[in-house]
Structures are given as structure tokens and as C-alpha cells.
Amino acid sequence: MRPTTFRPALALVLTAALSGCGSRDASSGGGATTLTVFAAASLTGTFTELGKVFEAEAPGTTVRFNFGSSATLAQQIVQGAPADVFAAASPATMKTVTDASLAAAPVTFVRNTLQIAVPVDNPAKVDDLKDLTDPKVKVALCAVQVPCGAAAARALDAAGLKVTPVTLEQDVKATLTKVELGEVDAALVYRTDVIASGGEVRGIGFPEADKAINDYPVATLTKAPSPGLARRFVDLVLSPRGRDVLTKAGFEAP
């Protein structure tokens, strides 16, 4: 099972190429088949684990993931990229897909909150959100068009603060990587990504994060090549086993 990155410009080409391959749905009695899941970058660890569980429970099935910015993934789906399931990091990005009548009945399955991520030695001595306004502190943020960036903007607005980042990244993983590499002093990322770093960064909570909690919806797609498998994967995500994997990673129940 290997994460795959689709470029928006190639979405229509991929549609034609993959539709020609034929992705037989196990629910219709076919043999080996593929389930394609588009999911927010912050779900990389948990969904990869659930993909392994799914493959074990559905012999002959391969789960392919496309992890990235929810906004980018939504646009790829609208442009025709073939997928069975979409799990977004915000209702707004899911709405892009539902407004195009391409997703069925999204369900919120987890919530996520922001933390300030700093290097373990915290050289800039960042302690709270206000410290990010210091022009000497190099800050990375997600672009406001993506869910982690929109959440950061809400948190900063709630605190009445203005932060000038040195970089705007297209998803939360890229934003966190800037801290891990020591290229910035701090970043606003999800708590789950701090946990997933395995001690590479330190997370600092702040009160305004409560004003910027993101709900994560998941849905089967109306043009899913494998609709039966899509429903089964969503059921797994919503099941006690799925909830256990997600909450252990730091996600909160909705």
C-alpha cells in the first residue's frame, strides 16, 4: 500500500487512464480490486493503519491513498480524478465536493485542534501565541485556503493578533516539516501532527485553539469505482476500532 500524489493538472488524464484499468468492486463478486481514498494530510498515519486493517479484512483488496491538502483533493475530485472515499479536514472543503453532487451524506468522524509546534530545544523561547508576533521569530503557517491555515487564521483573530509568516505551506505536513528541519522557530499545526512527529517537535497549547477546532467529515463518492468497498471503508472509520485508532493519535470524538 503506497500513498500516491495526484497533481491537479493531471486529474483528467488520470481519470481516463484509471477508468480504463477497471477497478472491480468486491461487493459485486469480482476478484482483486482497488479502493482509492482521498484524505487530508493530517490523516496520513491513522488512515494508513486503517488501510492495513481493511486489506486484512477484505482479501484481494488494495487500498490506495492520496494524502494532501483537503482543498486540493476536493478540486481534484471535482475535476474528475477517480476516487471512492473522501475524508476532509473541514466541512468547507467537503462542501466543494457535495455542491458538485459528488459525495453522499458526509459524516463528521473526528475533530482536531491546533498547537504551536517548536523545535525540542525551542531556541526562540516561544511560550504562547503572542510570541509569534515577534518579527525575530520565524513562523510557518498553512495557506489560508487549506483547513489548517483557515483554523490558524480563526485562532489568531480570536486572540486579536497578527502574525507575518516567513512561509505559507499547502498542507499541515509541509508546515510541520519546516519546524523539524529547523527552518522556522514555530508553526501552527494540528495537535495530532505534533504527536505523530514522535518527539521531533514540541507542542504548546493555547486557549484560542478552542475557537478554531476543525471537524473532519468523511463520505463515499457518488462516482466511486468501488461503491461497496467505499461504504465498508467508511463503516470501518466510524466503527469502535476506527475510533480507537484515531483517538490514540490525538483526534477527538465529534
C-alpha positions in Angstrom: 0.0 0.0 0.0 1.6 3.2 -1.2 0.5 6.8 -0.8 0.0 8.4 -4.2 0.2 12.1 -5.0 -2.0 13.4 -7.8 -1.4 16.8 -9.4 -4.5 18.8 -10.2 -3.3 19.4 -13.8 -3.2 15.6 -14.3 -6.6 14.8 -12.8 -8.4 14.4 -16.1 -5.6 12.4 -17.6 -5.7 10.1 -14.6 -9.4 9.8 -14.9 -9.1 8.4 -18.4 -6.1 6.2 -17.6 -7.5 4.7 -14.5 -11.0 4.2 -15.8 -9.5 2.1 -18.5 -7.9 -0.2 -15.9 -11.2 -1.2 -14.3 -11.5 -1.3 -10.5 -13.8 -4.2 -9.8 -15.8 -3.9 -6.6 -15.5 -6.9 -4.3 -19.2 -6.4 -3.3 -20.2 -7.4 -6.8 -18.4 -10.7 -6.7 -15.3 -9.6 -8.6 -11.7 -10.7 -7.8 -8.8 -8.5 -6.9 -9.9 -4.9 -6.6 -8.7 -1.4 -5.6 -10.2 1.1 -3.2 -9.0 4.7 -3.7 -9.2 7.0 -0.7 -8.5 10.8 -0.9 -7.7 12.0 2.7 -6.4 15.1 4.4 -2.6 15.1 5.1 -3.2 15.1 8.8 -4.8 11.6 8.5 -1.8 10.0 6.9 -0.7 7.9 9.9 -4.2 6.8 11.1 -5.7 6.1 7.6 -2.6 4.1 6.6 -3.1 2.0 9.7 -6.8 1.6 8.9 -5.9 0.7 5.3 -3.9 -2.2 6.5 -6.8 -3.4 8.7 -9.2 -3.1 5.7 -6.9 -5.1 3.4 -6.7 -7.8 6.0 -10.5 -7.9 6.3 -11.0 -7.8 2.5 -8.5 -10.3 1.0 -7.5 -9.3 -2.5 -8.2 -5.7 -2.0 -5.6 -3.0 -2.3 -6.2 0.4 -0.6 -4.6 3.3 -2.4 -4.3 6.7 -0.7 -3.9 10.2 -2.0 -3.0 12.3 1.0 -2.7 16.1 0.7 -4.4 19.4 1.3 -8.1 18.9 1.6 -8.7 21.9 -0.7 -6.5 20.4 -3.4 -8.1 17.0 -3.1 -11.6 18.4 -3.4 -10.6 20.2 -6.6 -9.1 17.0 -8.0 -12.4 15.2 -7.3 -14.4 17.9 -8.9 -12.1 17.8 -11.9 -12.7 14.1 -12.4 -10.0 12.3 -10.5 -11.3 8.8 -9.7 -11.8 8.1 -6.0 -14.1 6.1 -3.8 -13.9 7.9 -0.4 -13.1 11.5 0.6 -12.0 12.4 4.2 -11.6 16.1 4.6 -10.1 18.3 7.4 -13.0 20.7 7.3 -16.7 20.9 6.3 -15.8 23.8 3.9 -13.6 21.6 1.7 -16.1 18.7 1.8 -18.8 21.3 0.6 -16.8 21.8 -2.6 -17.5 18.1 -3.4 -21.1 17.9 -2.1 -22.0 21.1 -4.0 -20.9 19.3 -7.2 -23.2 16.4 -6.2 -20.1 14.1 -6.0 -20.4 13.0 -2.3 -23.1 11.2 -0.4 -24.1 12.2 3.1 -20.9 13.3 4.8 -20.5 12.3 8.4 -18.2 14.1 10.9 -16.0 11.4 12.4 -13.3 13.3 14.4 -12.3 16.8 15.5 -8.8 18.3 15.6 -7.2 21.3 17.4 -4.2 23.4 16.9 -0.9 23.6 18.8 2.2 25.7 18.4 4.9 23.4 17.2 8.5 24.3 18.1 11.9 22.6 17.9 12.6 20.5 21.0 15.2 23.0 22.3 12.8 25.9 21.4 15.6 28.4 20.5 13.3 31.3 20.1 11.8 30.7 23.6 8.2 30.6 22.3 5.7 30.1 25.1 2.4 31.3 23.8 0.6 32.6 20.7 1.6 36.3 21.3 5.3 35.3 20.9 4.6 34.5 17.2 4.1 38.2 16.6 7.7 39.0 17.3 9.4 39.8 14.0 12.5 38.0 15.2 10.5 34.7 15.4 10.4 32.8 12.1 6.9 31.3 11.8 5.4 28.9 9.3 1.7 28.7 8.6 -0.6 26.8 6.3 -2.0 28.8 3.5 -5.4 30.2 4.5 -7.1 28.3 1.6 -6.4 25.0 3.3 -8.1 23.8 6.6 -5.1 24.2 8.9 -4.5 27.7 7.5 -8.1 28.7 8.0 -8.0 27.4 11.5 -4.8 29.3 12.3 -6.5 32.5 11.0 -9.5 31.9 13.2 -7.3 31.3 16.3 -5.2 34.5 15.6 -8.4 36.5 15.0 -9.8 35.2 18.3 -6.6 36.4 20.1 -6.5 39.7 18.3 -3.1 39.0 16.9 -1.4 39.5 13.5 1.4 37.1 12.6 3.6 37.6 9.5 4.9 34.1 8.5 8.1 33.6 6.6 6.4 30.8 4.6 2.9 29.6 3.7 2.6 25.9 3.1 0.0 23.9 1.2 -0.7 21.3 3.8 0.0 20.7 7.5 2.7 18.1 6.9 4.8 20.5 4.9 4.3 23.2 7.6 5.4 20.8 10.3 8.5 19.8 8.3 9.7 23.4 8.4 10.0 23.1 12.2 11.5 19.6 12.1 14.2 20.8 9.7 14.9 23.9 11.9 14.0 26.3 9.1 11.5 28.1 11.3 11.1 28.7 15.0 7.5 27.8 15.3 4.4 26.8 13.3 0.7 26.4 13.9 -0.2 22.8 13.2 -2.7 20.2 14.4 -2.1 18.5 17.8 -2.2 15.1 16.0 0.8 16.1 13.8 2.8 17.1 16.9 2.1 13.6 18.3 2.9 11.9 15.0 6.3 13.6 14.9 7.4 11.1 17.5 9.3 13.7 19.6 10.9 15.6 16.7 9.0 18.7 17.8 7.3 20.0 21.0 3.7 21.1 21.1 2.5 24.1 23.0 -1.3 24.5 23.7 -3.0 27.9 23.8 -6.5 28.9 24.8 -7.6 30.4 21.4 -7.2 26.9 19.9 -10.7 26.2 21.3 -12.1 28.8 18.9 -10.6 27.1 15.8 -11.4 23.4 16.2 -11.8 21.6 12.9 -14.5 19.0 12.2 -13.4 16.2 9.8 -16.2 14.8 7.5 -15.9 11.6 5.5 -18.1 10.4 2.7 -18.4 7.9 -0.1 -18.2 9.5 -3.6 -21.2 9.2 -5.9 -19.0 8.1 -8.8 -16.9 5.7 -6.8 -15.5 2.9 -9.0 -15.9 0.5 -6.0 -19.0 1.8 -4.1 -19.4 -1.3 -1.9 -15.8 -1.1 -0.7 -16.2 2.6 -0.2 -19.2 2.0 2.1 -17.2 -0.6 4.0 -14.2 1.6 4.5 -16.4 4.5 5.8 -18.0 1.9 8.2 -14.5 1.0 9.4 -13.6 4.6 10.0 -16.8 5.1 12.0 -16.5 1.8 13.9 -15.1 1.5 17.5 -11.9 0.1 16.0 -11.5 3.1 13.8 -12.4 5.5 16.6 -9.7 3.8 18.8 -7.0 4.3 16.1 -8.0 7.9 15.7 -8.3 8.9 19.3 -4.9 7.2 20.2 -3.4 9.5 17.6 -4.8 12.6 19.3 -8.0 13.2 17.4 -11.2 14.0 19.5 -14.6 12.4 19.1 -17.1 14.8 17.4 
